[in-house]
Amino acid sequence: MSRQEDVHVTTLGILGLDNPAPMRRDTIFRLASLSKPVTAVAAMMLLEECRLRLDDPIDSWLPELANRRVLKSITSGLDETVPALRPITLRDLLTFRMGIGAVMAPPNSAPIQRAIRKLKIGGDGPRRPGQMLPADEWLRRLGRLPLMAQPGERWLYQLASDVLGVLDRARLRSALRRLPRRTHFRAARYEGHGVPCSERQARSFSDVVCVQPPDPVA
């Protein structure tokens, strides 16, 4: 809390469910969904350098997402599909129109929703860091699912940004590391930012608290 030159700071709580260490002024928190524009800016930096193009298919970088099938409707069974009309592009990832994402409906409303939850892909809500899959396995599981809509056809939250994050490993890592030096991170004096966190930063890291509801009894 601040008013003119008078600043008052209070810390409360602990670092995580499994870490009773007290919260401190320099505790580091995940950016959560704010990482979406950060990752997008990194991609735009590579576009500016002509190392990527908006309408390039992502097939060559992420072959797990090539030759997509698309559900006939959001409530269709996973085998009720038609071929995708075109490949997924970088533009689709940046605009959240790759064709798959979070289903904004009550749990278990559609077969694709149940499959996403079963495969632990993450489009059904956030997970604690310890529950996150390795990138290669996450992408392999995502590639087993059909799309919910044709690429470029419909805005769907979450998973497109996750795929862009996986693309980071092949094309964006250098841009992500340069990003804090070129943007508001430095101007705002964010001392603890990084991709990834250093060992020193990890010691003051606050875990994400996320309680998953129990699966309904059949």
N, CA, C and O of each residue as an XYZ file, in Angstrom:
872
protein
N       0.849     -1.169      0.000
C       0.000      0.000      0.000
C       0.898      1.238      0.000
O       1.850      1.319      0.777
N       0.592      2.204     -0.877
C       1.431      3.395     -0.920
C       0.573      4.632     -1.134
O      -0.474      4.586     -1.779
N       1.040      5.721     -0.582
C       0.414      7.026     -0.795
C       1.520      8.056     -0.811
O       2.157      8.328      0.206
N       1.737      8.628     -1.992
C       2.844      9.549     -2.193
C       4.147      8.845     -1.800
O       4.476      7.812     -2.384
N       4.886      9.366     -0.841
C       6.160      8.773     -0.463
C       6.025      7.747      0.657
O       7.014      7.116      1.030
N       4.821      7.568      1.201
C       4.606      6.649      2.324
C       4.223      5.276      1.775
O       3.178      5.136      1.138
N       5.060      4.257      2.016
C       4.819      2.895      1.523
C       4.749      1.944      2.702
O       5.630      1.932      3.562
N       3.672      1.133      2.734
C       3.505      0.148      3.806
C       3.397     -1.232      3.175
O       2.573     -1.442      2.285
N       4.225     -2.183      3.629
C       4.244     -3.542      3.081
C       4.025     -4.544      4.216
O       4.680     -4.465      5.255
N       3.104     -5.483      4.012
C       2.863     -6.568      4.963
C       2.862     -7.890      4.215
O       2.286     -7.983      3.131
N       3.487     -8.899      4.765
C       3.468    -10.227      4.160
C       2.691    -11.182      5.062
O       2.800    -11.124      6.287
N       1.911    -12.056      4.444
C       1.089    -13.016      5.175
C       1.193    -14.387      4.518
O       1.428    -14.487      3.313
N       1.020    -15.431      5.304
C       0.918    -16.771      4.741
C       2.244    -17.486      4.598
O       3.279    -17.032      5.087
N       2.183    -18.640      3.900
C       3.337    -19.490      3.698
C       3.568    -19.677      2.199
O       2.726    -19.290      1.388
N       4.703    -20.267      1.831
C       5.079    -20.368      0.426
C       4.252    -21.394     -0.349
O       4.134    -21.276     -1.569
N       3.681    -22.388      0.313
C       2.891    -23.376     -0.417
C       2.295    -24.415      0.505
O       2.600    -24.453      1.697
N       1.437    -25.261     -0.056
C       0.797    -26.306      0.734
C       1.833    -27.258      1.333
O       1.644    -27.781      2.431
N       2.928    -27.476      0.604
C       3.966    -28.403      1.056
C       5.207    -27.680      1.547
O       6.236    -28.309      1.795
N       5.121    -26.370      1.690
C       6.273    -25.581      2.109
C       5.833    -24.570      3.164
O       5.234    -23.550      2.824
N       6.122    -24.838      4.448
C       5.652    -23.954      5.524
C       6.482    -22.693      5.704
O       6.205    -21.905      6.609
N       7.495    -22.479      4.863
C       8.308    -21.273      4.993
C       7.433    -20.034      4.828
O       6.537    -20.031      3.984
N       7.667    -18.989      5.606
C       6.807    -17.798      5.548
C       6.979    -17.007      4.255
O       8.057    -16.990      3.660
N       5.921    -16.367      3.840
C       5.964    -15.461      2.692
C       6.876    -14.281      3.021
O       6.897    -13.793      4.151
N       7.641    -13.824      1.998
C       8.538    -12.690      2.189
C       8.272    -11.630      1.126
O       7.526    -11.861      0.175
N       8.881    -10.489      1.297
C       8.714     -9.425      0.309
C       9.279     -9.815     -1.050
O       8.788     -9.359     -2.083
N      10.311    -10.659     -1.054
C      10.924    -11.042     -2.324
C      10.432    -12.399     -2.831
O      11.056    -12.982     -3.718
N       9.322    -12.914     -2.283
C       8.762    -14.184     -2.756
C       8.386    -14.075     -4.233
O       7.828    -13.068     -4.670
N       8.699    -15.123     -4.993
C       8.441    -15.145     -6.431
C       7.170    -15.924     -6.709
O       6.979    -17.018     -6.178
N       6.298    -15.363     -7.544
C       5.045    -15.999     -7.934
C       5.055    -16.274     -9.433
O       5.702    -15.564    -10.203
N       4.342    -17.296     -9.828
C       4.177    -17.560    -11.252
C       3.368    -16.435    -11.908
O       2.478    -15.855    -11.286
N       3.683    -16.141    -13.146
C       2.922    -15.145    -13.888
C       1.536    -15.645    -14.255
O       0.643    -14.853    -14.553
N       1.354    -16.984    -14.232
C       0.069    -17.589    -14.605
C      -0.336    -17.125    -16.002
O       0.486    -17.170    -16.917
N      -1.570    -16.683    -16.191
C      -2.043    -16.347    -17.534
C      -1.360    -15.123    -18.121
O      -1.481    -14.871    -19.320
N      -0.647    -14.357    -17.306
C       0.111    -13.230    -17.859
C       1.293    -13.716    -18.687
O       1.889    -12.938    -19.431
N       1.642    -15.010    -18.563
C       2.693    -15.547    -19.424
C       2.232    -15.639    -20.879
O       3.065    -15.731    -21.781
N       0.925    -15.616    -21.121
C       0.416    -15.689    -22.496
C       0.889    -14.507    -23.336
O       1.458    -14.731    -24.405
N       0.684    -13.266    -22.911
C       1.209    -12.161    -23.723
C       2.734    -12.128    -23.765
O       3.304    -11.666    -24.753
N       3.406    -12.602    -22.727
C       4.865    -12.634    -22.736
C       5.363    -13.571    -23.837
O       6.254    -13.218    -24.610
N       4.773    -14.778    -23.897
C       5.161    -15.739    -24.931
C       4.826    -15.207    -26.320
O       5.589    -15.394    -27.268
N       3.667    -14.536    -26.432
C       3.277    -13.974    -27.724
C       4.258    -12.895    -28.180
O       4.599    -12.822    -29.360
N       4.706    -12.063    -27.251
C       5.674    -11.021    -27.615
C       6.981    -11.649    -28.091
O       7.604    -11.149    -29.027
N       7.401    -12.748    -27.447
C       8.615    -13.434    -27.894
C       8.458    -13.914    -29.333
O       9.384    -13.794    -30.135
N       7.288    -14.458    -29.657
C       7.035    -14.893    -31.035
C       7.059    -13.707    -31.993
O       7.592    -13.811    -33.097
N       6.486    -12.586    -31.577
C       6.466    -11.406    -32.434
C       7.879    -10.852    -32.659
O       8.160    -10.274    -33.709
N       8.761    -11.029    -31.676
C      10.150    -10.613    -31.868
C      10.795    -11.407    -33.001
O      11.547    -10.858    -33.807
N      10.491    -12.718    -33.055
C      11.046    -13.547    -34.122
C      10.396    -13.228    -35.465
O      11.033    -13.354    -36.511
N       9.139    -12.817    -35.436
C       8.506    -12.349    -36.671
C       9.197    -11.091    -37.173
O       9.439    -10.937    -38.370
N       9.507    -10.205    -36.259
C      10.188     -8.964    -36.614
C      11.553     -9.245    -37.243
O      12.007     -8.510    -38.119
N      12.202    -10.322    -36.782
C      13.518    -10.695    -37.298
C      13.420    -11.600    -38.526
O      14.437    -12.075    -39.032
N      12.194    -11.839    -39.006
C      11.950    -12.689    -40.182
C      12.405    -14.131    -39.971
O      12.738    -14.825    -40.932
N      12.419    -14.578    -38.727
C      12.757    -15.968    -38.434
C      11.508    -16.841    -38.383
O      11.606    -18.067    -38.431
N      10.351    -16.226    -38.286
C       9.063    -16.906    -38.349
C       8.134    -16.079    -39.223
O       8.347    -14.881    -39.411
N       7.098    -16.727    -39.758
C       6.059    -16.024    -40.511
C       4.698    -16.409    -39.937
O       4.479    -17.552    -39.536
N       3.795    -15.442    -39.905
C       2.498    -15.663    -39.281
C       1.740    -16.837    -39.877
O       1.098    -17.592    -39.146
N       1.803    -17.000    -41.171
C       0.989    -18.026    -41.824
C       1.778    -19.290    -42.157
O       1.345    -20.100    -42.978
N       2.934    -19.455    -41.519
C       3.679    -20.711    -41.660
C       2.967    -21.816    -40.892
O       2.615    -21.615    -39.729
N       2.743    -22.978    -41.505
C       2.220    -24.122    -40.745
C       3.219    -24.530    -39.660
O       4.428    -24.383    -39.836
N       2.709    -25.041    -38.546
C       3.586    -25.469    -37.456
C       3.990    -26.937    -37.598
O       4.702    -27.464    -36.743
N       3.546    -27.602    -38.665
C       3.785    -29.037    -38.831
C       5.261    -29.412    -38.749
O       5.609    -30.414    -38.124
N       6.125    -28.626    -39.366
C       7.541    -28.984    -39.405
C       8.196    -28.863    -38.036
O       9.168    -29.564    -37.755
N       7.680    -27.984    -37.180
C       8.227    -27.805    -35.840
C       7.603    -28.775    -34.844
O       8.285    -29.318    -33.975
N       6.295    -28.984    -34.985
C       5.543    -29.843    -34.064
C       4.769    -30.881    -34.877
O       3.560    -30.738    -35.060
N       5.439    -31.912    -35.363
C       4.776    -32.890    -36.230
C       3.640    -33.642    -35.547
O       2.789    -34.225    -36.219
N       3.620    -33.631    -34.223
C       2.517    -34.280    -33.503
C       1.170    -33.641    -33.822
O       0.124    -34.265    -33.642
N       1.196    -32.390    -34.300
C      -0.041    -31.667    -34.591
C      -0.292    -31.533    -36.090
O      -1.085    -30.694    -36.518
N       0.381    -32.357    -36.881
C       0.139    -32.362    -38.331
C      -1.048    -33.263    -38.668
O      -1.413    -34.145    -37.890
N      -1.645    -33.027    -39.843
C      -2.729    -33.878    -40.358
C      -3.865    -34.051    -39.341
O      -4.228    -35.171    -38.981
N      -4.402    -32.949    -38.900
C      -5.433    -32.957    -37.863
C      -6.781    -33.483    -38.378
O      -7.128    -33.322    -39.548
N      -7.517    -34.110    -37.470
C      -8.925    -34.442    -37.667
C      -9.739    -33.500    -36.785
O      -9.245    -33.024    -35.763
N     -10.994    -33.227    -37.180
C     -11.832    -32.250    -36.476
C     -13.164    -32.889    -36.127
O     -13.779    -33.543    -36.970
N     -13.612    -32.708    -34.898
C     -14.915    -33.229    -34.477
C     -16.032    -32.644    -35.342
O     -15.977    -31.481    -35.742
N     -17.036    -33.459    -35.621
C     -18.198    -32.961    -36.366
C     -18.976    -31.942    -35.545
O     -19.546    -31.002    -36.098
N     -19.001    -32.122    -34.242
C     -19.606    -31.140    -33.328
C     -18.918    -31.288    -31.981
O     -18.228    -32.280    -31.743
N     -19.097    -30.322    -31.103
C     -18.423    -30.353    -29.813
C     -18.884    -31.532    -28.967
O     -18.159    -31.969    -28.072
N     -20.085    -32.056    -29.238
C     -20.609    -33.182    -28.462
C     -20.376    -34.524    -29.150
O     -20.825    -35.556    -28.650
N     -19.687    -34.528    -30.279
C     -19.445    -35.776    -31.013
C     -18.484    -36.688    -30.257
O     -17.688    -36.234    -29.435
N     -18.576    -37.992    -30.555
C     -17.584    -38.923    -30.054
C     -16.240    -38.654    -30.688
O     -16.167    -38.021    -31.741
N     -15.167    -39.128    -30.061
C     -13.827    -38.802    -30.531
C     -13.510    -39.385    -31.899
O     -12.571    -38.941    -32.559
N     -14.287    -40.381    -32.334
C     -14.063    -40.960    -33.658
C     -14.994    -40.392    -34.725
O     -14.958    -40.833    -35.874
N     -15.826    -39.418    -34.356
C     -16.741    -38.782    -35.309
C     -16.086    -37.497    -35.809
O     -16.331    -36.412    -35.283
N     -15.256    -37.640    -36.826
C     -14.427    -36.520    -37.258
C     -14.434    -36.350    -38.773
O     -14.872    -37.223    -39.523
N     -13.937    -35.202    -39.188
C     -13.689    -34.909    -40.601
C     -12.260    -34.375    -40.702
O     -11.708    -33.929    -39.697
N     -11.646    -34.409    -41.893
C     -10.281    -33.880    -42.015
C     -10.242    -32.363    -41.803
O     -11.186    -31.654    -42.151
N      -9.145    -31.881    -41.233
C      -8.939    -30.436    -41.137
C      -8.762    -29.862    -42.540
O      -8.152    -30.494    -43.402
N      -9.296    -28.668    -42.765
C      -9.231    -28.045    -44.088
C      -7.838    -27.502    -44.410
O      -7.481    -27.338    -45.577
N      -7.068    -27.229    -43.379
C      -5.711    -26.711    -43.584
C      -4.896    -26.957    -42.318
O      -5.467    -27.278    -41.276
N      -3.574    -26.812    -42.386
C      -2.745    -26.980    -41.186
C      -2.950    -25.839    -40.187
O      -3.478    -24.780    -40.529
N      -2.528    -26.075    -38.968
C      -2.490    -25.039    -37.935
C      -1.289    -24.130    -38.212
O      -0.208    -24.616    -38.543
N      -1.474    -22.830    -38.080
C      -0.397    -21.872    -38.331
C      -0.018    -21.124    -37.055
O      -0.711    -21.200    -36.041
N       1.092    -20.406    -37.130
C       1.504    -19.570    -36.013
C       0.438    -18.522    -35.711
O       0.192    -18.210    -34.546
N      -0.194    -17.978    -36.741
C      -1.273    -17.010    -36.530
C      -2.393    -17.623    -35.687
O      -2.957    -16.955    -34.820
N      -2.715    -18.895    -35.943
C      -3.757    -19.571    -35.172
C      -3.385    -19.667    -33.695
O      -4.235    -19.492    -32.822
N      -2.108    -19.945    -33.420
C      -1.673    -20.033    -32.023
C      -1.775    -18.674    -31.345
O      -2.256    -18.580    -30.215
N      -1.330    -17.628    -32.019
C      -1.332    -16.293    -31.427
C      -2.735    -15.760    -31.199
O      -2.946    -14.953    -30.293
N      -3.698    -16.193    -32.002
C      -5.077    -15.701    -31.880
C      -6.004    -16.691    -31.189
O      -7.216    -16.481    -31.146
N      -5.437    -17.779    -30.644
C      -6.224    -18.798    -29.924
C      -7.261    -19.461    -30.828
O      -8.341    -19.836    -30.371
N      -6.931    -19.603    -32.109
C      -7.863    -20.216    -33.054
C      -7.252    -21.468    -33.700
O      -7.485    -21.742    -34.877
N      -6.471    -22.223    -32.921
C      -5.877    -23.438    -33.462
C      -6.896    -24.567    -33.592
O      -6.655    -25.547    -34.296
N      -8.050    -24.426    -32.902
C      -9.102    -25.420    -33.049
C      -9.357    -26.286    -31.835
O     -10.264    -27.117    -31.854
N      -8.571    -26.111    -30.769
C      -8.807    -26.861    -29.534
C      -8.456    -25.983    -28.347
O      -7.537    -25.167    -28.413
N      -9.204    -26.159    -27.248
C      -8.978    -25.352    -26.058
C      -9.913    -25.770    -24.953
O     -10.490    -26.856    -24.985
N     -10.058    -24.896    -23.970
C     -10.919    -25.188    -22.833
C     -12.380    -25.209    -23.272
O     -12.817    -24.373    -24.064
N     -13.123    -26.176    -22.746
C     -14.564    -26.263    -23.005
C     -15.286    -25.525    -21.881
O     -15.289    -25.974    -20.735
N     -15.891    -24.401    -22.218
C     -16.581    -23.591    -21.205
C     -17.968    -24.173    -20.935
O     -18.981    -23.627    -21.370
N     -17.993    -25.275    -20.220
C     -19.229    -25.976    -19.904
C     -19.000    -26.777    -18.632
O     -17.851    -26.991    -18.246
N     -20.069    -27.229    -17.965
C     -19.885    -28.051    -16.766
C     -19.026    -29.280    -17.060
O     -19.034    -29.776    -18.186
N     -18.282    -29.782    -16.062
C     -17.434    -30.960    -16.277
C     -18.200    -32.131    -16.878
O     -19.372    -32.347    -16.572
N     -17.517    -32.882    -17.739
C     -18.072    -34.085    -18.357
C     -19.262    -33.804    -19.273
O     -20.117    -34.668    -19.469
N     -19.315    -32.591    -19.833
C     -20.415    -32.250    -20.735
C     -20.227    -32.848    -22.124
O     -21.202    -33.014    -22.857
N     -18.996    -33.173    -22.499
C     -18.723    -33.677    -23.845
C     -17.587    -34.689    -23.792
O     -16.725    -34.599    -22.918
N     -17.572    -35.656    -24.716
C     -16.488    -36.644    -24.743
C     -15.095    -36.019    -24.821
O     -14.173    -36.499    -24.160
N     -14.921    -34.957    -25.617
C     -13.615    -34.331    -25.743
C     -13.177    -33.729    -24.417
O     -11.989    -33.731    -24.095
N     -14.117    -33.220    -23.656
C     -13.821    -32.646    -22.345
C     -13.328    -33.731    -21.384
O     -12.371    -33.522    -20.639
N     -13.983    -34.879    -21.408
C     -13.570    -35.992    -20.555
C     -12.193    -36.506    -20.963
O     -11.386    -36.872    -20.108
N     -11.921    -36.535    -22.278
C     -10.621    -37.007    -22.756
C      -9.501    -36.066    -22.329
O      -8.425    -36.521    -21.943
N      -9.742    -34.765    -22.393
C      -8.745    -33.779    -21.968
C      -8.410    -33.973    -20.496
O      -7.246    -33.908    -20.099
N      -9.431    -34.209    -19.699
C      -9.207    -34.408    -18.260
C      -8.454    -35.711    -18.008
O      -7.534    -35.751    -17.190
N      -8.843    -36.780    -18.712
C      -8.209    -38.082    -18.510
C      -6.733    -38.041    -18.898
O      -5.893    -38.625    -18.213
N      -6.417    -37.356    -19.986
C      -5.038    -37.280    -20.461
C      -4.206    -36.234    -19.718
O      -3.000    -36.127    -19.940
N      -4.855    -35.456    -18.828
C      -4.171    -34.436    -18.020
C      -3.469    -33.399    -18.889
O      -2.337    -32.995    -18.621
N      -4.170    -32.984    -19.931
C      -3.611    -31.995    -20.853
C      -3.693    -30.590    -20.267
O      -2.835    -29.752    -20.546
N      -4.727    -30.324    -19.450
C      -4.771    -29.049    -18.757
C      -5.812    -28.069    -19.230
O      -5.923    -26.990    -18.648
N      -6.577    -28.380    -20.247
C      -7.620    -27.456    -20.690
C      -8.847    -27.450    -19.808
O      -9.818    -26.748    -20.089
N      -8.805    -28.245    -18.719
C      -9.942    -28.288    -17.790
C      -9.638    -27.539    -16.502
O     -10.331    -27.729    -15.502
N      -8.619    -26.694    -16.507
C      -8.282    -25.919    -15.323
C      -6.799    -26.024    -14.994
O      -6.126    -26.939    -15.468
N      -6.277    -25.096    -14.186
C      -4.844    -25.090    -13.871
C      -4.451    -26.245    -12.964
O      -5.278    -26.775    -12.221
N      -3.192    -26.627    -13.032
C      -2.666    -27.690    -12.184
C      -1.447    -27.188    -11.423
O      -0.789    -26.232    -11.834
N      -1.160    -27.848    -10.307
C       0.037    -27.502     -9.546
C       1.263    -27.909    -10.350
O       1.186    -28.843    -11.147
N       2.399    -27.227    -10.160
C       3.590    -27.512    -10.959
C       4.006    -28.973    -10.948
O       4.437    -29.494    -11.977
N       3.886    -29.648     -9.807
C       4.282    -31.042     -9.719
C       3.425    -31.975    -10.546
O       3.803    -33.126    -10.769
N       2.263    -31.495    -11.012
C       1.365    -32.318    -11.805
C       1.517    -32.074    -13.299
O       0.819    -32.692    -14.104
N       2.424    -31.177    -13.677
C       2.601    -30.853    -15.084
C       3.380    -31.956    -15.788
O       4.350    -32.488    -15.246
N       2.947    -32.294    -17.000
C       3.632    -33.306    -17.798
C       4.864    -32.703    -18.480
O       4.888    -31.504    -18.755
N       5.891    -33.526    -18.758
C       6.994    -33.038    -19.612
C       6.441    -32.600    -20.960
O       5.447    -33.150    -21.434
N       7.077    -31.620    -21.572
C       6.552    -31.026    -22.805
C       6.340    -32.055    -23.907
O       5.319    -32.020    -24.594
N       7.293    -32.975    -24.084
C       7.170    -33.966    -25.157
C       5.963    -34.873    -24.944
O       5.225    -35.173    -25.882
N       5.773    -35.305    -23.698
C       4.641    -36.189    -23.403
C       3.327    -35.433    -23.515
O       2.340    -35.969    -24.018
N       3.312    -34.180    -23.044
C       2.101    -33.364    -23.149
C       1.694    -33.193    -24.601
O       0.517    -33.326    -24.940
N       2.663    -32.899    -25.462
C       2.371    -32.695    -26.873
C       1.915    -34.002    -27.531
O       1.013    -33.996    -28.369
N       2.538    -35.117    -27.152
C       2.134    -36.410    -27.706
C       0.678    -36.717    -27.368
O      -0.073    -37.205    -28.213
N       0.285    -36.431    -26.136
C      -1.102    -36.684    -25.732
C      -2.066    -35.748    -26.449
O      -3.143    -36.166    -26.874
N      -1.683    -34.499    -26.582
C      -2.539    -33.558    -27.298
C      -2.735    -34.011    -28.741
O      -3.829    -33.881    -29.292
N      -1.679    -34.541    -29.353
C      -1.757    -34.995    -30.734
C      -2.678    -36.185    -30.936
O      -3.058    -36.483    -32.068
N      -3.046    -36.873    -29.858
C      -3.968    -38.008    -29.961
C      -5.421    -37.562    -30.072
O      -6.288    -38.361    -30.428
N      -5.692    -36.309    -29.775
C      -7.071    -35.814    -29.747
C      -7.428    -35.096    -31.046
O      -6.568    -34.470    -31.667
N      -8.696    -35.184    -31.458
C      -9.141    -34.368    -32.593
C      -9.320    -32.921    -32.165
O      -9.433    -32.626    -30.976
N      -9.347    -32.024    -33.137
C      -9.667    -30.629    -32.860
C     -11.157    -30.474    -32.615
O     -11.954    -31.318    -33.025
N     -11.529    -29.394    -31.947
C     -12.942    -29.093    -31.699
C     -13.545    -28.263    -32.824
O     -14.760    -28.261    -33.020
N     -12.695    -27.563    -33.556
C     -13.145    -26.697    -34.652
C     -12.034    -26.642    -35.694
O     -10.883    -26.972    -35.405
N     -12.382    -26.227    -36.898
C     -11.390    -26.084    -37.957
C     -10.378    -24.995    -37.577
O     -10.756    -23.998    -36.963
N      -9.101    -25.172    -37.930
C      -8.112    -24.129    -37.650
C      -8.556    -22.772    -38.210
O      -8.961    -22.664    -39.367
N      -8.470    -21.758    -37.374
C      -8.854    -20.408    -37.767
C     -10.325    -20.101    -37.647
O     -10.736    -18.968    -37.900
N     -11.130    -21.069    -37.270
C     -12.585    -20.897    -37.292
C     -13.161    -20.322    -36.003
O     -14.123    -19.555    -36.043
N     -12.576    -20.691    -34.851
C     -13.229    -20.375    -33.574
C     -12.189    -20.082    -32.502
O     -11.159    -20.752    -32.426
N     -12.465    -19.075    -31.672
C     -11.589    -18.742    -30.547
C     -11.841    -19.716    -29.407
O     -12.979    -19.907    -28.977
N     -10.759    -20.334    -28.919
C     -10.845    -21.273    -27.797
C      -9.689    -20.997    -26.848
O      -8.539    -20.901    -27.276
N      -9.987    -20.873    -25.581
C      -9.015    -20.414    -24.588
C      -7.980    -21.486    -24.239
O      -8.273    -22.680    -24.303
N      -6.785    -21.063    -23.874
C      -5.762    -21.793    -23.159
C      -4.774    -22.593    -24.003
O      -3.597    -22.235    -24.062
N      -5.218    -23.661    -24.654
C      -4.262    -24.631    -25.186
C      -3.384    -24.073    -26.299
O      -2.245    -24.514    -26.450
N      -3.879    -23.114    -27.085
C      -3.048    -22.536    -28.143
C      -1.810    -21.867    -27.551
O      -0.719    -21.963    -28.113
N      -1.979    -21.195    -26.423
C      -0.831    -20.556    -25.775
C       0.124    -21.604    -25.217
O       1.339    -21.408    -25.238
N      -0.415    -22.717    -24.717
C       0.435    -23.805    -24.233
C       1.269    -24.376    -25.382
O       2.456    -24.651    -25.211
N       0.647    -24.553    -26.549
C       1.378    -25.063    -27.711
C       2.468    -24.067    -28.118
O       3.576    -24.472    -28.471
N       2.163    -22.781    -28.072
C       3.170    -21.764    -28.390
C       4.336    -21.857    -27.409
O       5.486    -21.630    -27.784
N       4.037    -22.191    -26.150
C       5.096    -22.377    -25.171
C       5.980    -23.564    -25.489
O       7.190    -23.512    -25.266
N       5.390    -24.643    -26.013
C       6.182    -25.806    -26.423
C       7.038    -25.454    -27.639
O       8.187    -25.880    -27.753
N       6.462    -24.677    -28.530
C       7.211    -24.218    -29.704
C       8.443    -23.417    -29.283
O       9.433    -23.351    -30.012
N       8.367    -22.813    -28.103
C       9.488    -22.073    -27.517
C      10.781    -22.880    -27.562
O      11.846    -22.336    -27.853
N      10.688    -24.164    -27.275
C      11.912    -24.966    -27.177
C      12.662    -25.029    -28.510
O      13.892    -25.076    -28.537
N      11.912    -25.029    -29.608
C      12.535    -25.149    -30.916
C      12.922    -23.801    -31.517
O      13.957    -23.684    -32.174
N      12.083    -22.776    -31.288
C      12.282    -21.514    -32.009
C      12.348    -20.278    -31.118
O      12.979    -19.288    -31.487
N      11.707    -20.319    -29.949
C      11.525    -19.082    -29.194
C      12.455    -18.914    -28.001
O      12.473    -17.841    -27.398
N      13.230    -19.936    -27.636
C      13.981    -19.848    -26.390
C      14.903    -18.631    -26.349
O      14.959    -17.940    -25.331
N      15.616    -18.359    -27.418
C      16.519    -17.209    -27.408
C      15.740    -15.915    -27.260
O      16.198    -14.984    -26.597
N      14.565    -15.850    -27.874
C      13.754    -14.636    -27.755
C      13.229    -14.475    -26.340
O      13.202    -13.362    -25.815
N      12.806    -15.580    -25.708
C      12.295    -15.489    -24.342
C      13.384    -15.028    -23.385
O      13.111    -14.271    -22.454
N      14.611    -15.475    -23.605
C      15.694    -15.059    -22.721
C      16.051    -13.589    -22.936
O      16.493    -12.918    -22.004
N      15.864    -13.087    -24.154
C      16.166    -11.680    -24.421
C      15.022    -10.755    -24.027
O      15.220     -9.556    -23.829
N      13.814    -11.328    -23.916
C      12.622    -10.515    -23.711
C      12.700     -9.602    -22.488
O      12.375     -8.421    -22.608
N      13.120    -10.100    -21.303
C      13.155     -9.204    -20.140
C      14.051     -8.001    -20.334
O      13.821     -6.962    -19.716
N      15.070     -8.111    -21.179
C      15.987     -6.990    -21.370
C      15.434     -5.948    -22.321
O      15.948     -4.832    -22.392
N      14.362     -6.315    -23.071
C      13.873     -5.409    -24.107
C      12.508     -4.806    -23.796
O      12.023     -3.968    -24.556
N      11.885     -5.212    -22.706
C      10.505     -4.797    -22.451
C      10.353     -4.158    -21.085
O      11.328     -3.770    -20.442
N       9.076     -4.059    -20.650
C       8.741     -3.393    -19.398
C       9.291     -4.113    -18.178
O       9.312     -3.522    -17.099
N       9.742     -5.370    -18.293
C      10.291     -6.069    -17.142
C      11.431     -5.259    -16.526
O      11.498     -5.058    -15.313
N      12.314     -4.808    -17.395
C      13.469     -4.063    -16.899
C      13.046     -2.689    -16.396
O      13.523     -2.231    -15.358
N      12.154     -2.032    -17.128
C      11.719     -0.690    -16.729
C      11.017     -0.701    -15.376
O      11.139      0.248    -14.602
N      10.276     -1.783    -15.090
C       9.528     -1.876    -13.831
C      10.377     -2.428    -12.693
O       9.895     -2.578    -11.570
N      11.649     -2.731    -12.986
C      12.581     -3.237    -11.980
C      12.114     -4.559    -11.389
O      12.188     -4.765    -10.178
N      11.633     -5.450    -12.244
C      11.270     -6.785    -11.804
C      12.559     -7.604    -11.655
O      13.080     -8.150    -12.628
N      13.055     -7.675    -10.430
C      14.346     -8.297    -10.180
C      14.300     -9.817    -10.309
O      15.317    -10.439    -10.615
N      13.126    -10.426    -10.079
C      13.071    -11.876     -9.962
C      12.540    -12.610    -11.169
O      12.218    -13.794    -11.068
N      12.434    -11.942    -12.320
C      11.895    -12.635    -13.480
C      12.962    -13.523    -14.117
O      14.160    -13.322    -13.916
N      12.505    -14.500    -14.883
C      13.451    -15.364    -15.562
C      12.784    -16.516    -16.258
O      11.683    -16.919    -15.884
N      13.443    -17.061    -17.279
C      12.974    -18.235    -18.012
C      14.138    -19.192    -18.137
O      14.983    -18.999    -19.011
N      14.224    -20.233    -17.290
C      13.386    -20.481    -16.111
C      13.957    -19.760    -14.893
O      14.900    -18.979    -15.018
N      13.386    -20.020    -13.707
C      13.922    -19.452    -12.472
C      15.277    -20.085    -12.159
O      15.526    -21.249    -12.473
N      16.138    -19.297    -11.537
C      17.421    -19.827    -11.099
C      17.225    -20.639     -9.816
O      16.159    -20.600     -9.201
N      18.262    -21.368     -9.426
C      18.181    -22.148     -8.181
C      17.955    -21.238     -6.989
O      17.204    -21.582     -6.076
N      18.601    -20.073     -6.990
C      18.408    -19.126     -5.893
C      16.979    -18.619     -5.847
O      16.391    -18.520     -4.770
N      16.411    -18.294     -7.008
C      15.031    -17.813     -7.056
C      14.054    -18.884     -6.610
O      13.050    -18.585     -5.964
N      14.350    -20.151     -6.956
C      13.435    -21.238     -6.629
C      13.252    -21.388     -5.120
O      12.207    -21.855     -4.667
N      14.258    -20.994     -4.341
C      14.142    -21.126     -2.889
C      13.110    -20.181     -2.302
O      12.610    -20.421     -1.203
N      12.780    -19.100     -3.021
C      11.758    -18.167     -2.525
C      10.508    -18.206     -3.392
O       9.772    -17.225     -3.493
N      10.282    -19.364     -4.019
C       9.161    -19.521     -4.945
C       7.906    -19.962     -4.207
O       7.963    -20.852     -3.358
N       6.766    -19.339     -4.527
C       5.490    -19.709     -3.932
C       4.758    -20.655     -4.866
O       4.509    -20.319     -6.024
N       4.408    -21.844     -4.366
C       3.733    -22.843     -5.172
C       2.320    -22.383     -5.500
O       1.716    -21.615     -4.751
N       1.798    -22.863     -6.632
C       0.425    -22.561     -7.033
C      -0.520    -23.429     -6.201
O      -0.311    -24.634     -6.059
N      -1.543    -22.811     -5.664
C      -2.554    -23.567     -4.922
C      -3.716    -23.834     -5.858
O      -4.362    -22.903     -6.338
N      -3.981    -25.106     -6.118
C      -5.056    -25.467     -7.030
C      -5.720    -26.736     -6.500
O      -5.079    -27.782     -6.410
N      -6.977    -26.647     -6.155
C      -7.698    -27.795     -5.630
C      -8.588    -28.344     -6.723
O      -9.506    -27.657     -7.172
N      -8.337    -29.579     -7.165
C      -9.131    -30.200     -8.187
C     -10.337    -30.888     -7.535
O     -10.164    -31.637     -6.574
N     -11.570    -30.646     -8.045
C     -12.727    -31.336     -7.470
C     -12.636    -32.830     -7.748
O     -12.079    -33.228     -8.772
N     -13.168    -33.666     -6.864
C     -13.127    -35.108     -7.107
C     -13.957    -35.487     -8.315
O     -14.956    -34.835     -8.621
N     -13.542    -36.547     -9.007
C     -14.321    -37.031    -10.129
C     -15.669    -37.541     -9.638
O     -15.747    -38.222     -8.616
N     -16.739    -37.204    -10.378
C     -18.052    -37.680     -9.944
C     -18.133    -39.194     -9.995
O     -17.527    -39.836    -10.853
N     -18.886    -39.749     -9.069
C     -19.082    -41.183     -9.019
C     -20.074    -41.589    -10.101
O     -21.178    -41.049    -10.177
N     -19.678    -42.535    -10.928
C     -20.547    -42.967    -12.022
C     -21.790    -43.677    -11.487
O     -22.638    -44.111    -12.267
